[in-house]
Amino acid sequence: MKKKISFIILLIIFMLSESVFSDNATQQLTQDNATHFLTDNSTLILYYSKTGKTKIVAEELNSLISGSKLVEVKSDASIPAAIFWYKLPFTKAKIEPLGVNFEDYDQIFLCTPIYMQGISPAIKAVIKDIPLKDKNATVFAICGGFYGSFMRWIVKNKIKSKGAEVEGIYVVKVGGKTNEEIEEQTATHLKTVLNAE
Ligand SMILES: Cc1cc2nc3c(=O)[nH]c(=O)nc-3n(C[C@H](O)[C@H](O)[C@H](O)COP(=O)(O)O)c2cc1C
């Protein structure tokens, strides 16, 4: 009888400790899953991507800013047109309607590839077309390895001339980088953006 009772007590202790362990495990999982930096419904992320690298950056921003809206900008601008014709100041690429109510958004992230030290014609068209007055704009410039400060200054001033505050132009270098490394650069830049606010 004594043996039976001690067996039952041991069993209860074991079951209790099991439930404590599994509670811890669930808690840990929840913490690990909480990978976003903030929740913000007033953030809009617009991106153009031809070969997919800018898309990685935009999607990472979208997952780090819970509640943000991600919209792909579609344009028929070819690469040759991007590096020659659309470099001229009076030219403007055609983009498909964005279907966005801009009044709903205060923070706008513009994610663009860099071609010959310039932003993509699609994002150039976005900057020209959308209402930017009193918005906070942040540019993520995705390049192989180099995007010069003078060209960044030009883009910054173009956006400012439309009445927006420019949080910064952040360069993500994708040459020879893995997708994870691209996501890490994005997260590091976003931390800087958020601390700057
Ligand atoms: C025509 C052309 C010009 C480019 N010019 C530059 C450049 O000036 N500096 C740079 O670092 N990368 C340059 N790149 C690399 C692109 O910026 C890079 O491949 C970028 O990831 C493309 O974005 P996507 O994958 O979203 O289309 C150029 C690429 C192409 C095709």
The ligand as an ORCA input file, in Angstrom:
! r2SCAN-3c Opt
* xyz 0 1
  C      21.436     48.496    -65.515
  C      21.826     48.329    -64.084
  C      22.519     49.324    -63.446
  C      22.934     49.178    -62.121
  N      23.613     50.180    -61.498
  C      24.058     50.008    -60.234
  C      24.797     51.034    -59.565
  O      25.000     52.129    -60.080
  N      25.263     50.777    -58.328
  C      25.054     49.584    -57.698
  O      25.557     49.399    -56.590
  N      24.301     48.614    -58.276
  C      23.806     48.798    -59.527
  N      23.040     47.829    -60.118
  C      22.642     46.644    -59.335
  C      21.179     46.775    -58.865
  O      21.019     47.937    -58.087
  C      20.801     45.557    -58.045
  O      20.924     44.413    -58.849
  C      19.420     45.596    -57.443
  O      19.329     44.586    -56.509
  C      18.308     45.322    -58.366
  O      17.066     45.329    -57.608
  P      15.906     44.244    -57.846
  O      16.517     42.873    -57.623
  O      14.863     44.537    -56.829
  O      15.392     44.410    -59.244
  C      22.625     47.977    -61.416
  C      21.900     46.973    -62.065
  C      21.497     47.142    -63.386
  C      20.714     46.041    -64.057
*
